[in-house]
Amino acid sequence: MRHVYSLSEVNLNQPSIVTIGVFDGVHRGHQHLVQRLVAEARATGRLAVVLTFFPHPDIVLRNLQGRYYLTSPEQRADLLIEAGVDYVVTHPFDEQVRQMRAAAFVDEMRAHLQLSSLWVGADFALGYKREGDVPFLRAQGAEKQFSVHEVDLLTAEGTTISSTAIRQALEVGQVEQAREWLGRGYALSGEVVRGEARGRKIGYPTANIAVWEHQVIPANGIYAGWARLGSERFMAATNVGVRPTFDGSNITVEPYLLDFDRDIYGQTLEITFEKHLRPEAKFSSLPELIEQIGRDVDDARAFLASLRQP
């Protein structure tokens, strides 16, 4: 199982089944396709390969700025490998790839991946001006001896599950909806860095996480979720926002780990967002804030304990 950062870095020595896409978030729709691909690869003695891209083509083509990704390339690859994929190829999406004709890209896959079957969603297209749609790829397959398998898009309650819909849910704090579409709690990770230590002074020390600058952060508010430190897992109540009681201005992500008291500066912490507890608010006094934090912690504990039930 390997993650490589260019097609040129891999030359497989046995046939593969390949799927192509951005796979940002690796949501349930992606999982639906990948699980079927992996099962077919195992049954036929072939390798399961996911070919994806970084930067996101949307960012390059539309010149988008700010936070857009649901997963970093490394998070995405880890999730795909956990799903059974043998190779994840994160190919650079640059001007050369943008201008590449679909037939030429197919030839690259055949040369490096021993492509024997290509699995794609019904709305898939690749290459210059999206010329490589499913009918085009079927014609290429007939000429170049690989099959094309079209996988139906997964829907939930009549809505197609998509990365765009998940981003929109997170941007308004609907982490429960995001969790339903992802099949897991939305996760952020980063190094624990020093902040202003206000939480410690009021009895609720938080871990200030340096989140990747391009990853979506849920709307300002208080959330219940899990904190993972290496192989350990803890309950957490996480504050996302500017700390208005202290007249803050920069958005921070600061989980309070329940029943935890260790120095973890410099370590990597992952947090998930399972439930939105309340919006961010400015309190008239410090005692009022402390009292509310106590209620938040109780609410987070009760909710997370309920998730442990069979």
Secondary structure, DSSP 4 states (H G I P E B T S, - for coil): -EEESSGGG---SS-EEEEES--TT--HHHHHHHHHHHHHHHHHT-EEEEEEEES-HHHHHHT--S--BSS-HHHHHHHHHHTT-SEEEEEE--HHHHH--HHHHHHHHHHHH-EEEEEEETT-EESGGG-EEHHHHHHHHHHHT-EEEEEPPPEETTEE--HHHHHHHHHTT-HHHHHHHHTS-EEEEEEEE----HHHHTT----EEEE-TTB--PPSEEEEEEEEETTEEEEEEEEEE--GGGT--S-EEEEEETT-----TTSEEEEEE-EEEEE----SSHHHHHHHHHHHHHHHHHHHHHHT--
